[in-house]
Amino acid sequence: MESIEKNRTIFINQEAYGTLLLIENQILGSFNSLMDEDEIAEVTLTGYLKKDPMPYAFIFSPGGNRNQEVVKSAKKGDKINLIKDGVVVGEIKVKSSFKYKKSWKHLNIFGANSIFNKESKDCVGSFCLSGKVKIFDNTIKKAKDEIARIKKERNIQKITALMLTANPFHRIHERLVRITIDKADLLVIFLIRSSKEDRLSFDLRYKTLKFFVENFITTEKIIIVPLKNTSLFTEHKNPELECIAAYNFGVTKVVIGQNHGGIGMFYDDNRAYTIIDRIRKDLNLEILVMPEYVYCDKCKTIVSTKTCPHGQHHHIKYHSSTIRTLLRNGILPPAILMRKEISAMILSELFPNRFANLQKMYDELFPNNGILETHSYEEFYKELANLYQTSSLT
């Protein structure tokens, strides 16, 4: 094998890596190469490439003097290694090198979420590369193949997708999962990255979501796909990309919230449309826009604001930022907001050494059978939640 030192190399950041991973696995469209000038021109002019909807062009123009020297001098057929954090993570087989045009700025998939991701800012060079991409990570391919396998083996017709940040995973998320799974042969939950400053870690959010699925849902009807390496779907600002990605995983229906950012509205022949209408038509994809859900203290349950007859003054809303504030300050959220087991998992990770003597606290607060046992912080918070739910003295 040719040594890394002898090969030409380009250094990429996490965001570029995640986008390349999606491109190679045909998640953003059936086209899976970095685009040349003619392909970029077609996307710019029509919004499509070979009949595929393309809201963004795959324009690879890595910034930095060192990277640009490699891009500028690249010739057709060259193999260029991609390095992230000092490790070779993939390669590009060069088709062409060409000049970057400023008019492409807002059409570049590598800058589609730059407003939320600092890594995407100021990373565009003066020259671009087109060519075939190969990324060595196969997690996306495995997830896509697994969905295809299940679809074939079970002769599944309806696959529904939910894209969740789950930051944190609360009762409304539970309700959405249960509602969507009832009318689907298979539910795919895409866990996406968050840019919120007080966000919970991706791994912790994945852990809580996985716990819920494995303990409270029929697991054979759900697949969790963690989209950890990209922020393209962060904060739900681009529903068009979300729908395209879900469709290319084999999904037939996408469920989104009515307050979903970026749905937008445009006019064609004096008629109002949204991006959702265009995607429905282009991909023959069913898209369901869900209403807002709240807890009503009159109905005594979670309800839709469209069907509940009581006013907002009876509604408890599920603001993720407020729930995170409670958790960040070490306060156990009420069970009406979050399942106690999930709250316990989060608090035990956020405050790993909170008490000088956890065992003493546990023994003095909770009933026991007299046998000395060692308890974890997670167990402590679950038992504490049980005390909060005791009703005879409240």
QUIPEGI-V154573 format. One record per residue. N is the residue number from 1. PHI is phi in radians with two decimals (none if undefined). D_FIRST is the distance of its C-alpha to the first C-alpha in Angstrom with 1 decimal. Layout:
n: [N | N]
phi: [PHI | PHI]
d_first: [D_FIRST | D_FIRST]
This chain:
n: [1 | 2 | 3 | 4 | 5 | 6 | 7 | 8 | 9 | 10 | 11 | 12 | 13 | 14 | 15 | 16 | 17 | 18 | 19 | 20 | 21 | 22 | 23 | 24 | 25 | 26 | 27 | 28 | 29 | 30 | 31 | 32 | 33 | 34 | 35 | 36 | 37 | 38 | 39 | 40 | 41 | 42 | 43 | 44 | 45 | 46 | 47 | 48 | 49 | 50 | 51 | 52 | 53 | 54 | 55 | 56 | 57 | 58 | 59 | 60 | 61 | 62 | 63 | 64 | 65 | 66 | 67 | 68 | 69 | 70 | 71 | 72 | 73 | 74 | 75 | 76 | 77 | 78 | 79 | 80 | 81 | 82 | 83 | 84 | 85 | 86 | 87 | 88 | 89 | 90 | 91 | 92 | 93 | 94 | 95 | 96 | 97 | 98 | 99 | 100 | 101 | 102 | 103 | 104 | 105 | 106 | 107 | 108 | 109 | 110 | 111 | 112 | 113 | 114 | 115 | 116 | 117 | 118 | 119 | 120 | 121 | 122 | 123 | 124 | 125 | 126 | 127 | 128 | 129 | 130 | 131 | 132 | 133 | 134 | 135 | 136 | 137 | 138 | 139 | 140 | 141 | 142 | 143 | 144 | 145 | 146 | 147 | 148 | 149 | 150 | 151 | 152 | 153 | 154 | 155 | 156 | 157 | 158 | 159 | 160 | 161 | 162 | 163 | 164 | 165 | 166 | 167 | 168 | 169 | 170 | 171 | 172 | 173 | 174 | 175 | 176 | 177 | 178 | 179 | 180 | 181 | 182 | 183 | 184 | 185 | 186 | 187 | 188 | 189 | 190 | 191 | 192 | 193 | 194 | 195 | 196 | 197 | 198 | 199 | 200 | 201 | 202 | 203 | 204 | 205 | 206 | 207 | 208 | 209 | 210 | 211 | 212 | 213 | 214 | 215 | 216 | 217 | 218 | 219 | 220 | 221 | 222 | 223 | 224 | 225 | 226 | 227 | 228 | 229 | 230 | 231 | 232 | 233 | 234 | 235 | 236 | 237 | 238 | 239 | 240 | 241 | 242 | 243 | 244 | 245 | 246 | 247 | 248 | 249 | 250 | 251 | 252 | 253 | 254 | 255 | 256 | 257 | 258 | 259 | 260 | 261 | 262 | 263 | 264 | 265 | 266 | 267 | 268 | 269 | 270 | 271 | 272 | 273 | 274 | 275 | 276 | 277 | 278 | 279 | 280 | 281 | 282 | 283 | 284 | 285 | 286 | 287 | 288 | 289 | 290 | 291 | 292 | 293 | 294 | 295 | 296 | 297 | 298 | 299 | 300 | 301 | 302 | 303 | 304 | 305 | 306 | 307 | 308 | 309 | 310 | 311 | 312 | 313 | 314 | 315 | 316 | 317 | 318 | 319 | 320 | 321 | 322 | 323 | 324 | 325 | 326 | 327 | 328 | 329 | 330 | 331 | 332 | 333 | 334 | 335 | 336 | 337 | 338 | 339 | 340 | 341 | 342 | 343 | 344 | 345 | 346 | 347 | 348 | 349 | 350 | 351 | 352 | 353 | 354 | 355 | 356 | 357 | 358 | 359 | 360 | 361 | 362 | 363 | 364 | 365 | 366 | 367 | 368 | 369 | 370 | 371 | 372 | 373 | 374 | 375 | 376 | 377 | 378 | 379 | 380 | 381 | 382 | 383 | 384 | 385 | 386 | 387 | 388 | 389 | 390 | 391 | 392 | 393 | 394]
phi: [none | -1.17 | -1.22 | -1.07 | -1.07 | -1.44 | -1.53 | -1.34 | -2.32 | -2.18 | -1.69 | -2.16 | -1.68 | -1.05 | -1.16 | -1.11 | -1.03 | -1.10 | -1.19 | -1.06 | -1.09 | -1.21 | -1.09 | -1.05 | -1.58 | 0.99 | -1.56 | -1.72 | 2.62 | -1.24 | -1.34 | -2.25 | -2.26 | -1.29 | -1.38 | -1.63 | -1.09 | -1.16 | -1.19 | -1.09 | -1.09 | -1.14 | -1.13 | -1.07 | -1.38 | -1.99 | 1.41 | -2.38 | -2.45 | 0.93 | 1.30 | -1.48 | -1.12 | -2.34 | -1.18 | -2.36 | -1.69 | -1.52 | -1.82 | -1.77 | -2.35 | -1.08 | -1.37 | 1.74 | -1.04 | -1.13 | -1.08 | -1.18 | -1.07 | -1.18 | -1.09 | -1.10 | -1.64 | -1.16 | -2.08 | -0.98 | 1.67 | -1.09 | -1.89 | -2.09 | -1.33 | -1.87 | -2.07 | -2.23 | 0.93 | 1.40 | -2.11 | -1.29 | -1.94 | 3.09 | -2.71 | -2.15 | -1.68 | -1.22 | -1.79 | -2.84 | -2.17 | -2.70 | -1.32 | -1.39 | -1.88 | -1.06 | -1.17 | -1.50 | -0.86 | -1.57 | -1.90 | -1.50 | -1.06 | -1.32 | -2.10 | -1.08 | -2.10 | -1.11 | -1.13 | -1.84 | -2.14 | -1.09 | -1.13 | -1.48 | -1.47 | 0.93 | -2.10 | -1.77 | -1.67 | -1.52 | -2.21 | -2.09 | -2.11 | -2.02 | 2.58 | -1.37 | -1.86 | -2.33 | -1.93 | -1.33 | -1.22 | -2.00 | -1.13 | -1.14 | -1.07 | -1.09 | -1.13 | -1.12 | -1.15 | -1.15 | -1.09 | -1.11 | -1.12 | -1.10 | -1.04 | -1.26 | -1.13 | -1.73 | 0.93 | -1.37 | -1.86 | -2.00 | -2.06 | -1.85 | -2.11 | -2.17 | -1.85 | -2.12 | -1.52 | 0.90 | -2.13 | -1.71 | -1.39 | -2.06 | -1.14 | -1.19 | -1.05 | -1.01 | -1.07 | -1.07 | -1.08 | -1.18 | -1.13 | -1.26 | -1.27 | -1.11 | -1.97 | -2.29 | -1.35 | -2.63 | -1.97 | -1.86 | -1.79 | -1.61 | -1.59 | -1.94 | -1.30 | -2.19 | -1.87 | -1.06 | -1.11 | -1.75 | -1.09 | -1.44 | -1.09 | -1.05 | -1.10 | -1.21 | -1.14 | -1.11 | -1.07 | -1.22 | -1.12 | -1.10 | -1.05 | -1.06 | -1.08 | -1.30 | -1.94 | -2.32 | -2.40 | -1.20 | -1.14 | -1.22 | -1.81 | -2.33 | -2.20 | -1.76 | -1.99 | -1.39 | -1.73 | -1.35 | -1.57 | -2.40 | -1.92 | -1.04 | -1.84 | -1.01 | 1.03 | 0.97 | -1.49 | -2.34 | -1.07 | -1.09 | -1.15 | -1.03 | -1.16 | -1.09 | -1.10 | -1.06 | -1.02 | -1.37 | -1.55 | 1.79 | -1.33 | -1.90 | -2.57 | -2.11 | -1.90 | -2.31 | -1.51 | -1.19 | -1.65 | -0.98 | -1.15 | 1.48 | -1.09 | 1.08 | -2.59 | -2.45 | -2.07 | -2.41 | 0.93 | 1.13 | -2.01 | -1.44 | -2.36 | -2.11 | -1.01 | -1.05 | -1.07 | -1.16 | -1.17 | -0.94 | -1.27 | -1.14 | -1.88 | 0.90 | -1.93 | -1.39 | -2.19 | -1.88 | -1.69 | -1.46 | -1.33 | -1.36 | -1.94 | -2.47 | -1.73 | -1.79 | -1.34 | -1.62 | -1.27 | 1.11 | -2.84 | -1.39 | -2.36 | -1.48 | -1.15 | -1.38 | -1.94 | -1.30 | -1.43 | -1.59 | -1.32 | -1.07 | -1.22 | -1.81 | -1.82 | -1.80 | -1.67 | -1.79 | -1.51 | -1.02 | -1.11 | -1.22 | -1.13 | -1.12 | -1.08 | -1.04 | -1.10 | -1.10 | -1.68 | 1.36 | -1.71 | -1.31 | -1.10 | -1.00 | -1.10 | -1.16 | -1.65 | -2.47 | -1.10 | -1.03 | -1.11 | -1.29 | -1.01 | -1.11 | -1.07 | -1.22 | -1.13 | -1.16 | -1.48 | -1.23 | -2.24 | -1.20 | -2.34 | -1.30 | -1.96 | -1.13 | -2.45 | -1.09 | -1.07 | -1.12 | -1.03 | -1.12 | -1.15 | -1.49 | -1.66 | -2.03 | -1.15 | -2.56 | -1.62 | 1.52 | -1.58 | -1.24 | -2.33 | -1.59 | -2.13 | -1.66 | -1.10 | -1.09 | -1.11 | -1.02 | -1.18 | -1.17 | -1.17 | -1.10 | -1.09 | -1.09 | -1.12 | -1.07 | -1.56 | -1.13 | -1.92 | -1.14 | -1.86 | -2.09]
d_first: [0.0 | 3.8 | 6.3 | 9.1 | 11.6 | 10.5 | 10.6 | 14.2 | 15.4 | 18.6 | 20.4 | 22.4 | 25.2 | 26.1 | 28.3 | 25.8 | 23.2 | 26.0 | 27.0 | 23.6 | 23.3 | 26.7 | 25.9 | 22.9 | 24.9 | 27.9 | 30.2 | 31.7 | 32.2 | 30.8 | 29.0 | 25.6 | 24.2 | 25.0 | 28.1 | 29.0 | 32.4 | 34.2 | 33.0 | 34.1 | 37.4 | 38.1 | 37.5 | 39.7 | 42.4 | 42.7 | 40.9 | 39.1 | 36.0 | 36.4 | 39.3 | 37.3 | 39.1 | 37.0 | 38.7 | 35.8 | 33.2 | 29.5 | 29.5 | 26.4 | 27.5 | 26.0 | 28.3 | 27.8 | 27.7 | 24.0 | 23.0 | 25.5 | 24.3 | 20.9 | 22.8 | 25.4 | 23.2 | 20.7 | 20.9 | 20.7 | 17.3 | 15.5 | 12.9 | 14.1 | 13.0 | 16.0 | 16.9 | 19.9 | 21.4 | 18.5 | 16.0 | 13.5 | 15.5 | 14.6 | 13.9 | 16.3 | 16.2 | 19.0 | 22.2 | 24.5 | 25.6 | 29.3 | 32.1 | 33.0 | 36.7 | 38.8 | 40.5 | 37.4 | 37.8 | 39.4 | 37.4 | 33.9 | 32.5 | 30.6 | 34.1 | 36.0 | 36.8 | 36.8 | 40.4 | 39.4 | 36.0 | 35.9 | 32.1 | 32.7 | 35.3 | 34.8 | 31.1 | 31.4 | 30.3 | 31.8 | 28.9 | 27.2 | 24.1 | 24.2 | 21.5 | 19.8 | 18.8 | 16.5 | 17.3 | 15.6 | 19.1 | 21.0 | 24.5 | 26.1 | 24.9 | 26.2 | 29.5 | 29.9 | 29.2 | 31.6 | 34.4 | 33.9 | 34.0 | 37.2 | 38.7 | 38.3 | 39.4 | 42.5 | 43.3 | 43.4 | 45.0 | 45.4 | 42.5 | 43.6 | 41.6 | 42.6 | 40.7 | 41.8 | 41.3 | 43.4 | 44.1 | 45.9 | 46.3 | 50.1 | 52.8 | 52.4 | 48.8 | 50.0 | 52.6 | 50.2 | 47.9 | 50.9 | 52.4 | 49.2 | 48.2 | 51.7 | 51.2 | 47.6 | 45.9 | 42.9 | 42.5 | 39.2 | 39.5 | 37.0 | 37.0 | 36.4 | 36.0 | 39.1 | 39.8 | 43.1 | 43.6 | 45.1 | 42.5 | 41.6 | 38.0 | 35.9 | 35.2 | 38.9 | 39.8 | 37.4 | 38.9 | 42.5 | 41.8 | 40.1 | 43.1 | 45.5 | 43.8 | 43.5 | 47.1 | 49.2 | 47.7 | 47.0 | 43.2 | 42.5 | 43.5 | 41.3 | 37.6 | 36.5 | 33.6 | 32.7 | 31.6 | 30.6 | 28.0 | 30.3 | 33.8 | 34.5 | 37.1 | 38.6 | 42.4 | 42.6 | 43.1 | 41.4 | 42.7 | 41.4 | 37.8 | 38.7 | 40.2 | 37.4 | 34.8 | 37.1 | 37.7 | 34.0 | 33.7 | 36.4 | 39.4 | 42.8 | 44.8 | 44.3 | 46.8 | 47.3 | 50.1 | 52.9 | 52.2 | 48.5 | 47.6 | 46.8 | 48.6 | 50.7 | 53.1 | 53.3 | 55.9 | 55.7 | 58.9 | 60.8 | 59.4 | 57.6 | 54.1 | 51.3 | 47.5 | 47.9 | 50.1 | 47.5 | 44.7 | 47.0 | 47.7 | 44.1 | 42.4 | 45.4 | 44.7 | 47.5 | 47.8 | 50.4 | 51.6 | 53.1 | 56.1 | 56.3 | 57.0 | 59.2 | 61.2 | 64.9 | 67.4 | 70.0 | 67.9 | 66.4 | 63.0 | 60.0 | 61.2 | 60.3 | 62.1 | 63.0 | 64.9 | 66.3 | 70.0 | 70.0 | 69.4 | 66.6 | 68.7 | 68.1 | 64.3 | 61.7 | 58.5 | 55.0 | 53.6 | 50.2 | 50.5 | 53.8 | 52.5 | 49.6 | 52.2 | 54.0 | 50.9 | 49.8 | 53.2 | 53.1 | 55.6 | 55.3 | 55.6 | 58.4 | 57.4 | 58.7 | 55.7 | 52.9 | 52.6 | 53.4 | 50.3 | 48.0 | 50.1 | 49.8 | 46.0 | 45.8 | 48.4 | 47.1 | 43.7 | 45.4 | 47.8 | 46.2 | 48.8 | 51.8 | 54.7 | 55.6 | 56.6 | 55.3 | 56.7 | 60.2 | 60.0 | 58.9 | 61.7 | 64.4 | 63.6 | 62.9 | 64.8 | 63.3 | 64.4 | 65.0 | 61.8 | 59.7 | 56.3 | 53.4 | 52.6 | 49.8 | 50.2 | 49.3 | 52.1 | 54.4 | 53.9 | 54.4 | 57.7 | 58.8 | 58.3 | 60.5 | 63.2 | 63.1 | 63.8 | 66.9 | 69.7 | 73.0 | 73.5 | 72.3]
